Amino acid sequence: MNGKAKRAILAGLVSASMLGGGVIGATMLSATSVFAASNVGTATNVRADASQAPGVFKSNEDPAHEATESAAREAQEDAGQKPTVP
């Protein structure tokens, strides 16, 4: 083979590997984009009172909830503490 043929083959191999790498990269990027798009809306505000400052404990005073609480838990809630007992 002469020098021009070797150069053409080498250029073809380099071009093919670059194209293959681009296809693989695009596939990986689109796969992560799909997963990111499918999780939209999972971060929601779970606080009942959105006007309350974050980090401030607000006890659940619902009668159905109160009926299942222990006296120790109710005492912690009444003191404004985040309950640590069941």
N, C-alpha and C positions, 0 to 999 in steps of 0.2 A: 504494500500500500504506500501511496505517496503521502506527503505531508498534508495536502489539502483534504484528502479523504479522512485521515485521522482527525483532523481539526473539525470536520463536519460531523463525524461520529461523536466526538467528545462534546461538541455544542448541542447535538441532539440529546445525548444522555443528560447533560446539565439541564436543558430545558424541560425534559420529561420529569426529572426529579423535582424541579421547582414547581411544575404544574401539579405533580402528585402531592407535594407538601402543602400547596395551597388548597387543594381539595380536602385533604385531611384536616387542615386547620379550620377551614370553613365549616366542615361537618362538626367538628368539636365545638366550635363557637355557636353554631345554631342549636346544638343539643343543649348546651348550658343556657342559652337564651330561652328555649322552650320551657325548661324547668323553672327558670326565674319568672317567666310570665305566668306559669300555672299557679304560682304561690301568691299572686297578688291578692291583697285583702285579708291575709291571715293575721296581720298585726292590727288588732282592733282594740278599742278602748273598753276594757272589761269593768271599769269602775261604774257603779250605778249612778253616782253623782259626778258628772264630768267637771263641775265647777270646783270640786274639792281639790285642794293642793295635793300633789303626789307625795307619798310617804306618810300621810296622815291616816291613822286607822279609824275606820267607821264601822261599828259593830252592826250585825244583822239583827234587827229587832222584829223580824217577822215572827208571828205567833207560832207557826209550824216549826220554825228553826229553834225558837226559844224552848219549846217543849222537849227537844232532844239534847239540850245542853246540860253539862254538869254544873254544879254550883261553883266549882273553881274556875271554869271557863267564863261563866257569867260574871264572876267577880273581876276577872281580868278585863273583860269588855267594859264593865261599868267604870273601871279605873282608867279607861282610855288606852289600855295596853293591847298589843296584838296578842291574841291567845296562843299559849304554848302548850296547853293541856287539852285533851280531847273533850 
